[in-house]
Amino acid sequence: MGLNGLDQRRKDVDKKVADLQTQVEDLTKLVHTLLTVICEEADGVQSGSVPKIPGQPARGYCM
C-alpha cells in the first residue's frame, strides 16, 4: 500500500466517521423528542383527561 493508498483509506475513514456522526446527531434528536413526549405525560394522567378503568386506583397506572 503506497502513500496514495493510505490517503484514500484516510479519506474513506473520515467520510465514514462523518456519516456516523450525522447518524448519532439524528438519533440524539429522536431520543430527546421521545423523552419530551414521555415526560409530558401524553397519556393524560396529570391533566385528568385519562379514561378511568373501573375498579382501578385513580393513580399508578398508565395507558
N, CA, C and O atoms as a CHARMM CRD file, in Angstrom:
* protein
*
  252
    1    1 MET  N      0.85400  -1.16500   0.00000 PROA 1      0.00000
    2    1 MET  CA     0.00000   0.00000   0.00000 PROA 1      0.00000
    3    1 MET  C      0.90400   1.23200   0.00000 PROA 1      0.00000
    4    1 MET  O      1.70300   1.42200   0.91700 PROA 1      0.00000
    5    2 GLY  N      0.77800   2.04400  -1.00200 PROA 2      0.00000
    6    2 GLY  CA     1.60900   3.22700  -1.11300 PROA 2      0.00000
    7    2 GLY  C      0.97500   4.41400  -0.41200 PROA 2      0.00000
    8    2 GLY  O     -0.03500   4.28900   0.28000 PROA 2      0.00000
    9    3 LEU  N      1.58500   5.54700  -0.60800 PROA 3      0.00000
   10    3 LEU  CA     1.09900   6.77700   0.01000 PROA 3      0.00000
   11    3 LEU  C     -0.29500   7.12900  -0.49000 PROA 3      0.00000
   12    3 LEU  O     -1.13700   7.58700   0.28200 PROA 3      0.00000
   13    4 ASN  N     -0.54200   6.91800  -1.78000 PROA 4      0.00000
   14    4 ASN  CA    -1.86700   7.20500  -2.33000 PROA 4      0.00000
   15    4 ASN  C     -2.92300   6.30400  -1.70800 PROA 4      0.00000
   16    4 ASN  O     -4.04600   6.74200  -1.45400 PROA 4      0.00000
   17    5 GLY  N     -2.56900   5.05500  -1.46300 PROA 5      0.00000
   18    5 GLY  CA    -3.49200   4.11700  -0.84200 PROA 5      0.00000
   19    5 GLY  C     -3.84500   4.53500   0.57600 PROA 5      0.00000
   20    5 GLY  O     -4.99800   4.42600   0.99300 PROA 5      0.00000
   21    6 LEU  N     -2.85200   5.01300   1.31400 PROA 6      0.00000
   22    6 LEU  CA    -3.09700   5.48200   2.68300 PROA 6      0.00000
   23    6 LEU  C     -3.96800   6.73100   2.68400 PROA 6      0.00000
   24    6 LEU  O     -4.86600   6.87000   3.51400 PROA 6      0.00000
   25    7 ASP  N     -3.69900   7.63600   1.75000 PROA 7      0.00000
   26    7 ASP  CA    -4.51300   8.85100   1.65200 PROA 7      0.00000
   27    7 ASP  C     -5.97500   8.50500   1.34600 PROA 7      0.00000
   28    7 ASP  O     -6.89800   9.07900   1.92300 PROA 7      0.00000
   29    8 GLN  N     -6.15700   7.56500   0.43700 PROA 8      0.00000
   30    8 GLN  CA    -7.52600   7.16900   0.07900 PROA 8      0.00000
   31    8 GLN  C     -8.21600   6.50500   1.27300 PROA 8      0.00000
   32    8 GLN  O     -9.39500   6.74900   1.52800 PROA 8      0.00000
   33    9 ARG  N     -7.48800   5.67700   1.99100 PROA 9      0.00000
   34    9 ARG  CA    -8.05000   4.99700   3.17300 PROA 9      0.00000
   35    9 ARG  C     -8.44700   6.04000   4.22700 PROA 9      0.00000
   36    9 ARG  O     -9.50900   5.92700   4.83900 PROA 9      0.00000
   37   10 ARG  N     -7.60200   7.04700   4.43700 PROA 10     0.00000
   38   10 ARG  CA    -7.93300   8.11200   5.40100 PROA 10     0.00000
   39   10 ARG  C     -9.18100   8.86600   4.98300 PROA 10     0.00000
   40   10 ARG  O    -10.03200   9.17600   5.81600 PROA 10     0.00000
   41   11 LYS  N     -9.29400   9.16000   3.70200 PROA 11     0.00000
   42   11 LYS  CA   -10.48100   9.86300   3.19800 PROA 11     0.00000
   43   11 LYS  C    -11.73300   9.01500   3.41900 PROA 11     0.00000
   44   11 LYS  O    -12.77800   9.52500   3.82400 PROA 11     0.00000
   45   12 ASP  N    -11.61100   7.70900   3.14600 PROA 12     0.00000
   46   12 ASP  CA   -12.74700   6.80800   3.34400 PROA 12     0.00000
   47   12 ASP  C    -13.15300   6.75100   4.82100 PROA 12     0.00000
   48   12 ASP  O    -14.33800   6.79800   5.14900 PROA 12     0.00000
   49   13 VAL  N    -12.16100   6.65000   5.70100 PROA 13     0.00000
   50   13 VAL  CA   -12.43800   6.59900   7.13900 PROA 13     0.00000
   51   13 VAL  C    -13.05000   7.91000   7.61000 PROA 13     0.00000
   52   13 VAL  O    -14.00400   7.90400   8.38800 PROA 13     0.00000
   53   14 ASP  N    -12.50700   9.04500   7.14100 PROA 14     0.00000
   54   14 ASP  CA   -13.06200  10.34900   7.51800 PROA 14     0.00000
   55   14 ASP  C    -14.51000  10.48700   7.06500 PROA 14     0.00000
   56   14 ASP  O    -15.33800  11.02800   7.79800 PROA 14     0.00000
   57   15 LYS  N    -14.82100  10.00500   5.86700 PROA 15     0.00000
   58   15 LYS  CA   -16.19700  10.06900   5.36200 PROA 15     0.00000
   59   15 LYS  C    -17.12900   9.20400   6.20800 PROA 15     0.00000
   60   15 LYS  O    -18.24500   9.60400   6.53900 PROA 15     0.00000
   61   16 LYS  N    -16.64500   8.01400   6.54700 PROA 16     0.00000
   62   16 LYS  CA   -17.46000   7.11100   7.36100 PROA 16     0.00000
   63   16 LYS  C    -17.70200   7.70300   8.75400 PROA 16     0.00000
   64   16 LYS  O    -18.81000   7.60800   9.28100 PROA 16     0.00000
   65   17 VAL  N    -16.67600   8.31100   9.34900 PROA 17     0.00000
   66   17 VAL  CA   -16.82200   8.94800  10.66100 PROA 17     0.00000
   67   17 VAL  C    -17.83500  10.08900  10.58200 PROA 17     0.00000
   68   17 VAL  O    -18.67100  10.23600  11.47300 PROA 17     0.00000
   69   18 ALA  N    -17.76700  10.89100   9.52800 PROA 18     0.00000
   70   18 ALA  CA   -18.71500  11.99400   9.35200 PROA 18     0.00000
   71   18 ALA  C    -20.14300  11.46200   9.20700 PROA 18     0.00000
   72   18 ALA  O    -21.07600  12.02400   9.78000 PROA 18     0.00000
   73   19 ASP  N    -20.31300  10.38400   8.44400 PROA 19     0.00000
   74   19 ASP  CA   -21.64400   9.77700   8.28800 PROA 19     0.00000
   75   19 ASP  C    -22.16800   9.26000   9.62800 PROA 19     0.00000
   76   19 ASP  O    -23.33800   9.45600   9.95900 PROA 19     0.00000
   77   20 LEU  N    -21.31000   8.60700  10.38600 PROA 20     0.00000
   78   20 LEU  CA   -21.71600   8.08500  11.69300 PROA 20     0.00000
   79   20 LEU  C    -22.05500   9.21600  12.65800 PROA 20     0.00000
   80   20 LEU  O    -22.99100   9.09600  13.44800 PROA 20     0.00000
   81   21 GLN  N    -21.30600  10.30800  12.60200 PROA 21     0.00000
   82   21 GLN  CA   -21.59800  11.45300  13.46500 PROA 21     0.00000
   83   21 GLN  C    -22.96500  12.03500  13.13700 PROA 21     0.00000
   84   21 GLN  O    -23.70900  12.41900  14.03900 PROA 21     0.00000
   85   22 THR  N    -23.29800  12.10300  11.85800 PROA 22     0.00000
   86   22 THR  CA   -24.62000  12.58900  11.44800 PROA 22     0.00000
   87   22 THR  C    -25.71100  11.67000  11.98600 PROA 22     0.00000
   88   22 THR  O    -26.73900  12.14200  12.47200 PROA 22     0.00000
   89   23 GLN  N    -25.49200  10.37000  11.90000 PROA 23     0.00000
   90   23 GLN  CA   -26.48100   9.41800  12.41900 PROA 23     0.00000
   91   23 GLN  C    -26.64400   9.57200  13.92600 PROA 23     0.00000
   92   23 GLN  O    -27.76300   9.52500  14.43800 PROA 23     0.00000
   93   24 VAL  N    -25.54200   9.75400  14.63500 PROA 24     0.00000
   94   24 VAL  CA   -25.60600   9.93500  16.08700 PROA 24     0.00000
   95   24 VAL  C    -26.40100  11.19100  16.42500 PROA 24     0.00000
   96   24 VAL  O    -27.23000  11.17200  17.33400 PROA 24     0.00000
   97   25 GLU  N    -26.15600  12.27600  15.70700 PROA 25     0.00000
   98   25 GLU  CA   -26.89000  13.52100  15.95500 PROA 25     0.00000
   99   25 GLU  C    -28.38200  13.34300  15.69200 PROA 25     0.00000
  100   25 GLU  O    -29.20700  13.84000  16.45700 PROA 25     0.00000
  101   26 ASP  N    -28.73700  12.63900  14.61700 PROA 26     0.00000
  102   26 ASP  CA   -30.14400  12.38200  14.31400 PROA 26     0.00000
  103   26 ASP  C    -30.80000  11.53700  15.40700 PROA 26     0.00000
  104   26 ASP  O    -31.92000  11.82100  15.83100 PROA 26     0.00000
  105   27 LEU  N    -30.09900  10.50600  15.85800 PROA 27     0.00000
  106   27 LEU  CA   -30.64400   9.64600  16.91200 PROA 27     0.00000
  107   27 LEU  C    -30.76500  10.39700  18.23500 PROA 27     0.00000
  108   27 LEU  O    -31.70500  10.16600  18.99700 PROA 27     0.00000
  109   28 THR  N    -29.82500  11.28700  18.50700 PROA 28     0.00000
  110   28 THR  CA   -29.88900  12.08800  19.72600 PROA 28     0.00000
  111   28 THR  C    -31.13600  12.96900  19.70300 PROA 28     0.00000
  112   28 THR  O    -31.83600  13.07900  20.71000 PROA 28     0.00000
  113   29 LYS  N    -31.41400  13.59200  18.57000 PROA 29     0.00000
  114   29 LYS  CA   -32.62600  14.41700  18.43500 PROA 29     0.00000
  115   29 LYS  C    -33.88000  13.57200  18.65000 PROA 29     0.00000
  116   29 LYS  O    -34.81800  14.00500  19.31800 PROA 29     0.00000
  117   30 LEU  N    -33.89200  12.36500  18.08100 PROA 30     0.00000
  118   30 LEU  CA   -35.04500  11.48000  18.23300 PROA 30     0.00000
  119   30 LEU  C    -35.25100  11.08800  19.69100 PROA 30     0.00000
  120   30 LEU  O    -36.37900  11.09900  20.18400 PROA 30     0.00000
  121   31 VAL  N    -34.17900  10.74600  20.37600 PROA 31     0.00000
  122   31 VAL  CA   -34.27100  10.35500  21.78900 PROA 31     0.00000
  123   31 VAL  C    -34.78800  11.52100  22.62100 PROA 31     0.00000
  124   31 VAL  O    -35.64100  11.33100  23.48800 PROA 31     0.00000
  125   32 HSD  N    -34.28400  12.71800  22.36800 PROA 32     0.00000
  126   32 HSD  CA   -34.75200  13.88200  23.12100 PROA 32     0.00000
  127   32 HSD  C    -36.23500  14.14100  22.86100 PROA 32     0.00000
  128   32 HSD  O    -36.97300  14.49700  23.78000 PROA 32     0.00000
  129   33 THR  N    -36.67000  13.96400  21.62400 PROA 33     0.00000
  130   33 THR  CA   -38.08800  14.13600  21.29800 PROA 33     0.00000
  131   33 THR  C    -38.93700  13.10200  22.02900 PROA 33     0.00000
  132   33 THR  O    -39.97200  13.43700  22.60600 PROA 33     0.00000
  133   34 LEU  N    -38.50200  11.86100  22.00400 PROA 34     0.00000
  134   34 LEU  CA   -39.25400  10.80600  22.67700 PROA 34     0.00000
  135   34 LEU  C    -39.31000  11.03100  24.18400 PROA 34     0.00000
  136   34 LEU  O    -40.35200  10.82700  24.80600 PROA 34     0.00000
  137   35 LEU  N    -38.19600  11.44900  24.76800 PROA 35     0.00000
  138   35 LEU  CA   -38.18600  11.72200  26.20300 PROA 35     0.00000
  139   35 LEU  C    -39.10100  12.89300  26.55100 PROA 35     0.00000
  140   35 LEU  O    -39.75300  12.88300  27.59500 PROA 35     0.00000
  141   36 THR  N    -39.15300  13.88700  25.69300 PROA 36     0.00000
  142   36 THR  CA   -40.05400  15.01500  25.91500 PROA 36     0.00000
  143   36 THR  C    -41.49900  14.55400  25.91500 PROA 36     0.00000
  144   36 THR  O    -42.28300  14.95200  26.77600 PROA 36     0.00000
  145   37 VAL  N    -41.85300  13.71800  24.95500 PROA 37     0.00000
  146   37 VAL  CA   -43.22300  13.19900  24.88600 PROA 37     0.00000
  147   37 VAL  C    -43.53900  12.36900  26.11700 PROA 37     0.00000
  148   37 VAL  O    -44.61600  12.51100  26.69500 PROA 37     0.00000
  149   38 ILE  N    -42.63300  11.51600  26.52200 PROA 38     0.00000
  150   38 ILE  CA   -42.85900  10.66800  27.69300 PROA 38     0.00000
  151   38 ILE  C    -42.99500  11.51100  28.95300 PROA 38     0.00000
  152   38 ILE  O    -43.88300  11.26800  29.77000 PROA 38     0.00000
  153   39 CYS  N    -42.12800  12.49300  29.11400 PROA 39     0.00000
  154   39 CYS  CA   -42.13200  13.31200  30.32600 PROA 39     0.00000
  155   39 CYS  C    -43.33500  14.24000  30.41100 PROA 39     0.00000
  156   39 CYS  O    -43.67900  14.69800  31.50000 PROA 39     0.00000
  157   40 GLU  N    -43.97400  14.52400  29.29600 PROA 40     0.00000
  158   40 GLU  CA   -45.14700  15.39300  29.30800 PROA 40     0.00000
  159   40 GLU  C    -46.43100  14.63900  29.64600 PROA 40     0.00000
  160   40 GLU  O    -47.52200  15.19900  29.54300 PROA 40     0.00000
  161   41 GLU  N    -46.31100  13.38700  30.04500 PROA 41     0.00000
  162   41 GLU  CA   -47.47700  12.59000  30.42300 PROA 41     0.00000
  163   41 GLU  C    -48.51200  12.59300  29.30700 PROA 41     0.00000
  164   41 GLU  O    -49.64800  13.02400  29.50300 PROA 41     0.00000
  165   42 ALA  N    -48.12000  12.12000  28.16100 PROA 42     0.00000
  166   42 ALA  CA   -49.00100  12.11600  26.99200 PROA 42     0.00000
  167   42 ALA  C    -50.26500  11.28700  27.19800 PROA 42     0.00000
  168   42 ALA  O    -51.20800  11.39900  26.41500 PROA 42     0.00000
  169   43 ASP  N    -50.29800  10.45900  28.23800 PROA 43     0.00000
  170   43 ASP  CA   -51.48000   9.63400  28.47500 PROA 43     0.00000
  171   43 ASP  C    -52.57800  10.37900  29.24300 PROA 43     0.00000
  172   43 ASP  O    -53.66600   9.83500  29.43300 PROA 43     0.00000
  173   44 GLY  N    -52.31400  11.60000  29.68300 PROA 44     0.00000
  174   44 GLY  CA   -53.34500  12.40700  30.32900 PROA 44     0.00000
  175   44 GLY  C    -53.48400  12.20800  31.81600 PROA 44     0.00000
  176   44 GLY  O    -54.42100  12.73900  32.41100 PROA 44     0.00000
  177   45 VAL  N    -52.58200  11.45800  32.45400 PROA 45     0.00000
  178   45 VAL  CA   -52.70300  11.20000  33.88700 PROA 45     0.00000
  179   45 VAL  C    -52.64200  12.50100  34.67400 PROA 45     0.00000
  180   45 VAL  O    -53.45000  12.70200  35.58100 PROA 45     0.00000
  181   46 GLN  N    -51.71500  13.38200  34.35500 PROA 46     0.00000
  182   46 GLN  CA   -51.57900  14.62900  35.11800 PROA 46     0.00000
  183   46 GLN  C    -52.72100  15.59900  34.86700 PROA 46     0.00000
  184   46 GLN  O    -53.15200  16.29800  35.78500 PROA 46     0.00000
  185   47 SER  N    -53.21600  15.65100  33.64100 PROA 47     0.00000
  186   47 SER  CA   -54.27300  16.61400  33.32800 PROA 47     0.00000
  187   47 SER  C    -55.65000  16.12300  33.75400 PROA 47     0.00000
  188   47 SER  O    -56.59300  16.91100  33.81800 PROA 47     0.00000
  189   48 GLY  N    -55.77600  14.84800  34.04200 PROA 48     0.00000
  190   48 GLY  CA   -57.06400  14.28900  34.43600 PROA 48     0.00000
  191   48 GLY  C    -57.91100  13.84200  33.25700 PROA 48     0.00000
  192   48 GLY  O    -59.05500  13.42600  33.44000 PROA 48     0.00000
  193   49 SER  N    -57.36800  13.92200  32.05900 PROA 49     0.00000
  194   49 SER  CA   -58.15700  13.55000  30.88700 PROA 49     0.00000
  195   49 SER  C    -58.06100  12.06500  30.53800 PROA 49     0.00000
  196   49 SER  O    -58.66500  11.61000  29.56600 PROA 49     0.00000
  197   50 VAL  N    -57.31200  11.32600  31.32200 PROA 50     0.00000
  198   50 VAL  CA   -57.17500   9.90200  31.05600 PROA 50     0.00000
  199   50 VAL  C    -58.48800   9.18800  31.40100 PROA 50     0.00000
  200   50 VAL  O    -59.11400   9.49700  32.41500 PROA 50     0.00000
  201   51 PRO  N    -58.90400   8.23100  30.55400 PROA 51     0.00000
  202   51 PRO  CA   -60.11400   7.48300  30.88600 PROA 51     0.00000
  203   51 PRO  C    -59.89200   6.62200  32.13800 PROA 51     0.00000
  204   51 PRO  O    -58.81200   6.06500  32.33600 PROA 51     0.00000
  205   52 LYS  N    -60.89600   6.52600  32.95000 PROA 52     0.00000
  206   52 LYS  CA   -60.79800   5.73500  34.18900 PROA 52     0.00000
  207   52 LYS  C    -61.12600   4.27100  33.90100 PROA 52     0.00000
  208   52 LYS  O    -62.06000   3.95900  33.16200 PROA 52     0.00000
  209   53 ILE  N    -60.34700   3.39700  34.49200 PROA 53     0.00000
  210   53 ILE  CA   -60.60500   1.96600  34.38900 PROA 53     0.00000
  211   53 ILE  C    -61.39100   1.58000  35.63300 PROA 53     0.00000
  212   53 ILE  O    -60.91600   1.78000  36.75100 PROA 53     0.00000
  213   54 PRO  N    -62.58800   1.03000  35.45400 PROA 54     0.00000
  214   54 PRO  CA   -63.41000   0.68000  36.62200 PROA 54     0.00000
  215   54 PRO  C    -62.67900  -0.29200  37.54600 PROA 54     0.00000
  216   54 PRO  O    -62.07900  -1.26800  37.09700 PROA 54     0.00000
  217   55 GLY  N    -62.74300  -0.00100  38.85100 PROA 55     0.00000
  218   55 GLY  CA   -62.14400  -0.87200  39.84500 PROA 55     0.00000
  219   55 GLY  C    -60.65400  -0.65900  40.03900 PROA 55     0.00000
  220   55 GLY  O    -60.03900  -1.36300  40.83900 PROA 55     0.00000
  221   56 GLN  N    -60.06600   0.27300  39.34400 PROA 56     0.00000
  222   56 GLN  CA   -58.63500   0.54700  39.46100 PROA 56     0.00000
  223   56 GLN  C    -58.41600   1.82700  40.26600 PROA 56     0.00000
  224   56 GLN  O    -59.28000   2.70400  40.27900 PROA 56     0.00000
  225   57 PRO  N    -57.27300   1.94100  40.93400 PROA 57     0.00000
  226   57 PRO  CA   -56.98500   3.19000  41.63900 PROA 57     0.00000
  227   57 PRO  C    -56.87100   4.34300  40.65000 PROA 57     0.00000
  228   57 PRO  O    -56.56500   4.13600  39.47600 PROA 57     0.00000
  229   58 ALA  N    -57.12000   5.55600  41.13200 PROA 58     0.00000
  230   58 ALA  CA   -57.08300   6.72700  40.25700 PROA 58     0.00000
  231   58 ALA  C    -55.66500   7.05500  39.80300 PROA 58     0.00000
  232   58 ALA  O    -55.48700   7.78200  38.82600 PROA 58     0.00000
  233   59 ARG  N    -54.67200   6.54200  40.48500 PROA 59     0.00000
  234   59 ARG  CA   -53.27800   6.81600  40.13100 PROA 59     0.00000
  235   59 ARG  C    -52.50800   5.49800  40.06200 PROA 59     0.00000
  236   59 ARG  O    -52.95700   4.46000  40.54600 PROA 59     0.00000
  237   60 GLY  N    -51.33800   5.58200  39.44400 PROA 60     0.00000
  238   60 GLY  CA   -50.44700   4.43500  39.46900 PROA 60     0.00000
  239   60 GLY  C    -50.55900   3.52700  38.25500 PROA 60     0.00000
  240   60 GLY  O    -49.96300   2.45000  38.23700 PROA 60     0.00000
  241   61 TYR  N    -51.30200   3.93400  37.25400 PROA 61     0.00000
  242   61 TYR  CA   -51.31900   3.14200  36.02900 PROA 61     0.00000
  243   61 TYR  C    -51.18000   4.07300  34.85000 PROA 61     0.00000
  244   61 TYR  O    -51.38600   5.28100  34.96300 PROA 61     0.00000
  245   62 CYS  N    -50.83500   3.50900  33.73700 PROA 62     0.00000
  246   62 CYS  CA   -50.54600   4.29500  32.52900 PROA 62     0.00000
  247   62 CYS  C    -51.17000   3.60400  31.34300 PROA 62     0.00000
  248   62 CYS  O    -51.30600   2.38100  31.33200 PROA 62     0.00000
  249   63 MET  N    -51.54900   4.37100  30.34900 PROA 63     0.00000
  250   63 MET  CA   -52.16200   3.81100  29.14300 PROA 63     0.00000
  251   63 MET  C    -51.11700   3.13000  28.28600 PROA 63     0.00000
  252   63 MET  O    -51.44100   2.59500  27.22600 PROA 63     0.00000
